Amino acid sequence: MATFLNFPTKSHHFHPIKPSISPNPNFKNPSISSKTPNFSLSSSQSLSPKTHLLNLISDQNRGLKTQKNPNLRSQIIDAIDSLALLGSNSTTTDNSLSGTWRMLWTTEKEQLFIIKNAFLFGTITGDVLQVIDVENRMLNNVITFPPSGVFFVRSSIEIASNQRVNFRFTSAVLRGKDWEFPLPPFGQGWNSAVLS
């Protein structure tokens, strides 16, 4: 199983966790808020574990550097598990999960491969996003390549529990300014949404 850490691009109260680190600092997307999200737990309950986690991932280039450091990877996953424990009795798979989430850190090998190799397409990786629509049962993974490229994977979702969403990939495409390359969708899995 891969692990993601996503944060909302706008003000939300929940963080879905699965594979993720912050976007390219040189790429600015005006459609994505840079505001710090609001959190629903009190500072004394969540600030320390959340701050600890953010400090651990702050220089890990979305997880690329962590691949070569199993000790740090373990520390990051432990920090995510600590946040999960804080919100273990919460429902995080309702409509509050719907929104656009920025991937901050991941262990997911395919996403890390694409992020690492963006230069092969003459670009760098921009935002890495997950767009979730609970009501319409959709989850889209989006990796942007400025100025006009994108890797887009569409998925269907099913709510499995109060904090777990199952997903199945339904389509994938790699798109540039004047070209598009459809890819066969393959894969399925699950995503735990963690309150922090």
C-alpha positions in Angstrom: 0.0 0.0 0.0 1.2 3.5 -0.8 0.8 6.4 1.5 -0.3 9.9 0.4 -0.4 13.2 2.4 -2.8 15.7 0.8 -3.8 19.1 2.0 -6.7 21.2 0.8 -6.1 23.8 -1.9 -8.9 25.9 -0.3 -10.2 25.9 3.3 -11.4 22.4 4.2 -11.4 20.6 7.5 -10.2 17.1 6.5 -7.1 15.7 4.9 -7.4 12.6 2.8 -4.3 10.5 3.3 -2.8 8.2 0.7 0.4 8.8 -1.4 2.2 12.9 -1.4 4.9 16.8 -0.8 4.4 20.4 -1.7 4.4 21.6 -5.3 7.3 23.1 -7.2 8.0 26.3 -5.3 8.8 28.1 -8.6 5.4 27.3 -10.1 2.5 29.5 -9.0 -1.1 28.6 -10.0 -3.5 31.4 -9.3 -6.5 29.1 -9.1 -5.0 27.4 -6.0 -5.2 29.2 -2.7 -1.9 29.6 -0.8 -3.8 30.2 2.4 -3.1 27.9 5.3 -6.1 25.6 5.8 -8.3 25.8 8.8 -8.2 22.7 11.0 -11.0 21.4 13.2 -9.1 20.0 16.2 -7.8 22.3 18.9 -4.2 23.4 18.8 -3.3 21.4 21.8 -4.7 18.2 20.1 -3.3 18.6 16.6 -0.7 21.3 16.2 2.2 19.3 17.6 1.7 16.1 15.5 0.7 18.1 12.4 3.7 20.4 12.8 6.0 17.5 13.3 4.7 15.8 10.2 5.0 19.0 8.1 8.5 19.5 9.3 9.4 15.9 8.4 8.2 16.3 4.8 9.1 19.9 4.2 12.3 19.1 2.2 11.4 15.7 0.8 10.4 16.8 -2.7 7.0 15.1 -2.6 8.6 11.9 -1.4 11.4 11.6 -3.9 14.2 12.1 -1.3 12.4 9.8 1.1 12.8 6.8 -1.3 16.4 6.6 -0.4 15.9 7.1 3.4 13.9 4.2 4.9 14.4 5.6 8.5 12.8 9.0 7.5 10.1 7.2 5.6 9.2 5.2 8.7 9.2 8.4 10.8 6.8 10.1 8.3 4.4 7.2 8.2 4.5 7.0 12.0 3.6 10.7 12.1 0.7 10.2 9.7 -0.5 7.3 11.9 -0.4 9.6 15.0 -2.7 12.1 13.2 -5.0 9.2 12.2 -5.2 8.2 15.8 -6.4 11.7 16.8 -9.3 11.5 14.4 -10.1 7.8 14.6 -13.7 8.3 15.7 -14.5 10.9 13.1 -16.4 10.5 9.8 -14.1 11.8 7.0 -15.7 10.3 3.9 -18.8 12.5 3.8 -19.2 15.5 1.5 -16.5 17.4 3.4 -14.0 15.1 1.6 -15.1 16.7 -1.7 -12.7 19.3 -3.0 -9.3 19.8 -4.6 -6.4 18.5 -2.5 -2.7 19.3 -3.0 -0.4 16.3 -2.7 2.4 17.0 -0.3 4.1 13.6 0.1 3.7 10.1 -1.3 5.2 6.6 -1.4 3.3 5.8 -4.6 6.0 4.7 -7.1 4.1 5.6 -10.3 3.4 9.1 -9.2 7.0 9.6 -8.0 8.3 8.2 -11.3 6.3 10.8 -13.2 7.3 13.6 -10.9 10.9 12.7 -11.1 11.0 12.3 -14.9 9.0 15.4 -16.0 12.2 16.7 -17.6 11.8 14.0 -20.3 8.9 16.1 -21.6 10.9 19.3 -21.5 9.2 20.6 -18.3 9.0 20.4 -14.6 6.3 19.1 -12.3 3.8 21.7 -11.2 0.9 21.0 -8.9 0.0 17.5 -8.0 -3.7 17.4 -7.1 -6.4 15.0 -6.1 -9.9 16.2 -7.0 -12.6 14.3 -5.0 -16.4 14.5 -5.6 -18.1 12.2 -3.1 -21.6 12.9 -4.3 -20.8 11.9 -7.9 -18.4 9.1 -6.7 -15.4 10.4 -8.6 -11.7 10.9 -7.8 -9.2 12.4 -10.3 -5.5 12.5 -9.9 -3.9 15.4 -11.7 -0.1 16.1 -12.2 0.5 19.4 -14.0 3.4 20.2 -16.2 3.6 23.9 -16.8 2.8 25.7 -19.0 0.3 23.3 -20.7 0.8 19.7 -19.9 -1.0 17.3 -17.6 -1.2 13.7 -16.6 -4.8 13.0 -15.7 -6.2 9.8 -14.1 -10.0 9.4 -13.6 -11.3 7.0 -11.0 -14.6 5.9 -9.6 -15.0 5.7 -5.8 -17.1 3.8 -3.3 -17.4 4.8 0.3 -16.3 1.7 2.3 -16.5 3.1 5.9 -16.4 6.3 7.9 -12.7 6.8 6.9 -12.1 4.6 3.9 -12.8 5.1 0.2 -12.2 2.4 -2.4 -11.2 3.5 -5.9 -10.9 2.0 -9.3 -9.0 3.7 -12.2 -11.3 4.2 -15.2 -9.2 6.3 -17.7 -5.8 8.0 -18.0 -4.2 10.5 -20.4 -0.9 12.3 -20.8 -1.6 15.6 -22.5 0.7 18.3 -23.9 0.0 21.6 -25.7 -0.7 20.0 -29.1 -0.8 16.3 -28.4 -2.6 13.7 -26.3 -1.6 10.1 -25.4 -4.3 7.9 -23.9 -3.0 5.3 -21.5 -4.8 2.1 -20.3 -6.2 2.6 -16.9 -5.2 -0.1 -14.5 -5.3 -0.4 -10.8 -7.5 -0.1 -7.8 -7.0 0.4 -4.1 -8.2 2.3 -1.1 -7.7 5.7 0.5 -8.0 6.5 4.2 -9.2 10.0 5.0 -7.6 11.3 8.2 -8.8 14.2 10.4 -6.0 16.6 11.4 
